[in-house]
């Protein structure tokens, strides 16, 4: 009996240690003010969803050092029965997870919070036709970064320099992208980090943000901790992927996709309240 109890305890301990090794490493980011957006880019119609540049105040928060890997996301799938995302025969393990919908990213955040005994940041209501989310502002559970937090962190937070990409003006130093990826994602944290120690903010996998998308949002967004428009079904993703050209990896470049659809190169970077 005692041997059985000891064996059970050791198995549980090793299982916990195995999970702990896969926990995301979070970086504390001091809040501050910055100028978000870009007044100097134009599309073929003479307008840009990156304009106008506008002042934004960001509260201190945490962000994951790397993008969420297949290794960790697959653990979520094994525990919940959620279908594992298709890796396109490119591999899994320490590669950044991709082919993940925004809704799946939200459910993953709540699951990860539960495993660490943290209050869930998201309250989810869903049925066969709808998926709605409200937030618990006081929770220290895992969540997606807001678009403003993402850009602030990519720029280097309070240590920002005038780089075009997250940590450098030379994309090959910090990013896996069209020119050097050979058409495949790479293990996380194999390029140089930015000033905050964050890897792959440019390139490798695109990253979901919390915000709904509106091309005109910058014209009237609040100055303090904006979270995006209140209505809409498309969500913002940022940062560029392994097939992106250099222009798509600029830190102000914005893109959107339906929240309930998987897109082959969008993955997850985590945030938390301090």
C-alpha positions as a printed NumPy array, in Angstrom:
array([[  0.   ,   0.   ,   0.   ],
       [  2.718,   2.462,   1.019],
       [  4.759,   1.528,  -2.068],
       [  1.75 ,   2.161,  -4.285],
       [  1.171,   5.563,  -2.687],
       [  4.829,   6.485,  -3.114],
       [  4.775,   5.36 ,  -6.74 ],
       [  1.615,   7.37 ,  -7.439],
       [  3.178,  10.416,  -5.81 ],
       [  6.345,  10.122,  -7.861],
       [  4.406,   9.741, -11.103],
       [  2.362,  12.843, -10.252],
       [  5.514,  14.776,  -9.355],
       [  7.247,  13.866, -12.601],
       [  4.117,  14.739, -14.591],
       [  3.962,  18.132, -12.892],
       [  7.659,  18.751, -13.483],
       [  7.236,  17.833, -17.13 ],
       [  4.438,  20.331, -17.467],
       [  6.363,  22.983, -15.547],
       [  9.201,  22.699, -18.029],
       [  6.774,  23.601, -20.801],
       [  5.218,  26.575, -19.022],
       [  5.679,  29.816, -20.918],
       [  8.412,  32.092, -19.631],
       [  6.887,  35.517, -19.053],
       [  8.757,  38.829, -19.279],
       [  7.634,  41.788, -17.156],
       [  7.222,  44.936, -19.238],
       [  7.108,  48.346, -17.589],
       [  4.281,  50.542, -18.783],
       [  4.76 ,  53.848, -20.523],
       [  3.664,  56.047, -23.398],
       [  4.478,  55.708, -27.079],
       [  3.335,  56.869, -30.49 ],
       [  1.37 ,  54.032, -32.066],
       [  0.873,  53.652, -35.792],
       [  2.544,  55.108, -38.858],
       [  1.642,  58.192, -40.905],
       [  3.917,  57.308, -43.804],
       [  2.45 ,  54.156, -45.348],
       [ -0.283,  54.214, -47.987],
       [ -2.173,  51.539, -49.817],
       [ -3.162,  51.677, -53.47 ],
       [ -6.162,  53.851, -52.566],
       [ -4.041,  56.503, -50.867],
       [ -5.082,  55.549, -47.306],
       [ -3.611,  53.421, -44.538],
       [ -5.044,  51.576, -41.558],
       [ -1.76 ,  52.345, -39.766],
       [ -2.585,  56.061, -39.547],
       [ -2.848,  58.378, -37.791],
       [  0.039,  58.091, -35.376],
       [ -1.439,  58.643, -31.936],
       [ -0.213,  58.713, -28.371],
       [ -1.045,  55.654, -26.255],
       [ -0.47 ,  54.987, -22.562],
       [  0.165,  51.361, -21.62 ],
       [ -0.028,  49.883, -18.113],
       [  2.686,  47.444, -17.013],
       [  2.045,  43.823, -18.044],
       [  3.753,  40.534, -18.841],
       [  4.332,  38.941, -22.235],
       [  5.624,  35.498, -23.12 ],
       [  9.253,  35.386, -24.159],
       [  8.391,  33.185, -27.133],
       [  5.41 ,  32.226, -29.209],
       [  3.394,  29.295, -27.857],
       [  4.836,  26.065, -29.215],
       [  3.102,  23.016, -30.643],
       [  4.458,  21.132, -27.642],
       [  2.411,  23.208, -25.205],
       [ -0.669,  23.599, -27.398],
       [ -0.776,  19.843, -28.04 ],
       [ -0.898,  19.332, -24.274],
       [ -4.025,  21.501, -24.22 ],
       [ -5.515,  19.369, -26.983],
       [ -4.694,  16.12 , -25.198],
       [ -6.257,  17.383, -21.966],
       [ -9.449,  18.791, -23.479],
       [-10.091,  16.723, -26.585],
       [ -9.727,  19.772, -28.825],
       [ -8.553,  18.804, -32.311],
       [ -4.838,  19.277, -32.818],
       [ -3.977,  21.891, -35.444],
       [ -2.629,  20.657, -38.752],
       [  1.118,  21.243, -38.994],
       [  1.264,  20.735, -42.761],
       [  3.907,  18.025, -42.242],
       [  6.384,  20.699, -41.149],
       [  6.834,  19.286, -37.641],
       [  5.644,  20.155, -34.143],
       [  7.596,  20.211, -30.869],
       [  9.365,  23.555, -30.375],
       [  7.977,  25.074, -33.553],
       [  5.491,  27.902, -32.95 ],
       [  1.944,  26.597, -33.09 ],
       [ -0.071,  27.855, -36.069],
       [ -3.288,  27.05 , -37.884],
       [ -5.1  ,  28.149, -34.712],
       [ -8.252,  30.28 , -34.672],
       [ -8.672,  33.268, -32.37 ],
       [-11.421,  31.379, -30.534],
       [ -9.097,  28.397, -29.971],
       [ -6.438,  30.795, -28.667],
       [ -8.929,  32.167, -26.121],
       [ -9.859,  28.666, -24.934],
       [ -6.171,  27.767, -24.679],
       [ -5.546,  30.822, -22.481],
       [ -8.305,  29.768, -20.077],
       [ -7.039,  26.181, -19.94 ],
       [ -3.497,  27.317, -19.188],
       [ -4.766,  29.597, -16.414],
       [ -6.654,  26.676, -14.892],
       [ -3.576,  24.442, -14.892],
       [ -1.738,  27.077, -12.833],
       [ -4.68 ,  27.742, -10.516],
       [ -5.154,  31.284, -11.813],
       [ -8.491,  33.011, -12.274],
       [ -9.554,  32.846, -15.894],
       [ -9.219,  36.114, -17.74 ],
       [-12.001,  35.259, -20.195],
       [-15.601,  34.294, -19.632],
       [-16.81 ,  32.406, -22.685],
       [-20.369,  31.875, -23.84 ],
       [-20.806,  29.703, -26.888],
       [-23.26 ,  27.533, -28.716],
       [-23.474,  26.123, -32.225],
       [-23.83 ,  29.6  , -33.772],
       [-22.041,  32.062, -31.509],
       [-18.911,  32.57 , -29.428],
       [-18.839,  35.591, -27.134],
       [-16.172,  36.68 , -24.685],
       [-16.131,  39.034, -21.71 ],
       [-13.023,  39.795, -19.695],
       [-12.158,  39.796, -16.018],
       [ -9.926,  42.859, -15.733],
       [ -8.649,  41.86 , -12.285],
       [ -7.523,  38.391, -13.334],
       [ -3.855,  37.495, -13.577],
       [ -4.701,  34.609, -15.861],
       [ -3.265,  34.175, -19.332],
       [ -4.68 ,  36.225, -22.165],
       [ -3.88 ,  37.584, -25.609],
       [ -2.106,  40.937, -25.792],
       [ -4.044,  43.923, -27.002],
       [ -2.906,  45.363, -30.303],
       [ -1.426,  48.363, -28.464],
       [  0.443,  46.133, -26.008],
       [  1.76 ,  44.06 , -28.88 ],
       [  3.164,  47.065, -30.736],
       [  4.576,  48.623, -27.554],
       [  6.374,  45.366, -26.696],
       [  7.603,  44.797, -30.263],
       [  9.112,  48.297, -30.288],
       [ 10.953,  47.551, -27.047],
       [  8.627,  49.232, -24.532],
       [ 10.31 ,  52.004, -22.586],
       [ 13.607,  50.994, -24.255],
       [ 12.259,  51.551, -27.764],
       [ 14.6  ,  52.432, -30.605],
       [ 13.715,  53.45 , -34.131],
       [ 13.851,  49.977, -35.658],
       [ 11.647,  48.815, -38.503],
       [ 11.463,  45.281, -37.098],
       [ 11.33 ,  43.968, -33.55 ],
       [ 14.92 ,  44.471, -32.4  ],
       [ 16.724,  45.423, -35.605],
       [ 16.645,  47.214, -38.948],
       [ 17.999,  44.025, -40.498],
       [ 15.171,  41.466, -40.669],
       [ 17.508,  38.511, -41.108],
       [ 18.896,  39.152, -37.606],
       [ 15.581,  38.819, -35.79 ],
       [ 13.132,  37.031, -38.088],
       [ 12.404,  33.888, -40.053],
       [ 10.686,  35.202, -43.182],
       [ 10.418,  34.695, -46.923],
       [ 14.082,  35.401, -47.641],
       [ 15.622,  32.954, -45.152],
       [ 13.026,  30.451, -43.901],
       [ 13.172,  28.063, -46.885],
       [  9.379,  27.902, -46.719],
       [  9.067,  26.476, -43.235],
       [  8.708,  27.706, -39.643],
       [ 11.649,  27.328, -37.282],
       [ 12.003,  26.534, -33.595],
       [ 11.235,  29.502, -31.387],
       [ 14.04 ,  31.675, -29.98 ],
       [ 16.607,  30.836, -32.672],
       [ 17.   ,  34.447, -33.838],
       [ 18.056,  37.502, -31.844],
       [ 15.475,  38.876, -29.36 ],
       [ 14.396,  42.495, -29.197],
       [ 15.372,  44.925, -26.439],
       [ 12.946,  43.299, -23.979],
       [ 14.218,  39.775, -24.586],
       [ 11.191,  38.796, -26.695],
       [ 11.838,  36.424, -29.588],
       [ 10.135,  36.194, -32.996],
       [  7.988,  39.295, -32.619],
       [  8.836,  39.711, -36.293],
       [  8.447,  36.633, -38.479],
       [  8.135,  32.891, -37.812],
       [  4.387,  32.794, -36.957],
       [  1.84 ,  35.592, -37.037],
       [  0.319,  36.345, -33.624],
       [ -3.295,  36.933, -32.629],
       [ -4.187,  40.054, -30.656],
       [ -7.335,  40.478, -28.595],
       [ -8.739,  43.431, -30.569],
       [-11.46 ,  43.466, -33.151],
       [-10.336,  45.075, -36.393],
       [-11.487,  48.402, -37.777],
       [ -9.349,  50.127, -40.401],
       [-10.416,  53.525, -38.99 ],
       [-10.039,  52.702, -35.291],
       [ -6.922,  54.79 , -34.792],
       [ -8.879,  57.943, -35.597],
       [-10.854,  57.764, -32.353],
       [ -9.236,  55.13 , -30.127],
       [ -8.81 ,  55.983, -26.426],
       [ -5.388,  57.1  , -25.27 ],
       [ -5.215,  54.824, -22.22 ],
       [ -4.906,  51.034, -22.749],
       [ -7.097,  50.697, -25.871],
       [ -8.68 ,  47.274, -26.465],
       [-10.079,  47.789, -29.935],
       [-13.609,  48.387, -31.269],
       [-16.63 ,  47.028, -29.413],
       [-18.169,  45.419, -32.49 ],
       [-16.934,  43.223, -35.3  ],
       [-16.071,  39.577, -35.989],
       [-12.6  ,  39.984, -37.468],
       [ -9.649,  40.063, -35.076],
       [ -6.221,  41.611, -35.467],
       [ -3.057,  39.619, -36.012],
       [  0.463,  41.023, -36.122],
       [  4.125,  40.389, -36.728],
       [  4.581,  38.499, -39.992],
       [  5.193,  34.824, -40.677],
       [  7.785,  32.597, -42.263],
       [  6.501,  33.318, -45.8  ],
       [  6.098,  37.08 , -45.264],
       [  8.106,  39.688, -47.084],
       [  9.967,  42.263, -45.027],
       [  7.279,  44.936, -45.394],
       [  4.657,  42.731, -43.721],
       [  6.9  ,  42.369, -40.672],
       [  7.066,  46.071, -39.893],
       [  5.955,  46.662, -36.306],
       [  3.053,  48.916, -37.354],
       [  1.677,  46.612, -40.057],
       [ -1.874,  45.444, -39.275],
       [ -3.893,  42.493, -40.576],
       [ -7.179,  40.808, -39.672],
       [ -9.035,  37.537, -40.061],
       [-12.32 ,  36.021, -38.908],
       [-12.132,  34.962, -35.266],
       [-13.579,  31.499, -35.864],
       [-11.306,  30.528, -38.761],
       [ -7.883,  28.915, -38.72 ],
       [ -5.283,  30.542, -40.892],
       [ -2.204,  28.528, -41.726],
       [  0.382,  30.856, -40.223],
       [ -1.321,  32.535, -37.218],
       [ -0.267,  31.448, -33.756],
       [ -0.26 ,  32.731, -30.186],
       [  1.792,  34.95 , -27.924],
       [  0.58 ,  35.269, -24.344],
       [  0.125,  38.221, -22.001],
       [ -0.793,  38.614, -18.326],
       [ -1.694,  41.437, -15.992],
       [  0.912,  42.28 , -13.371]])
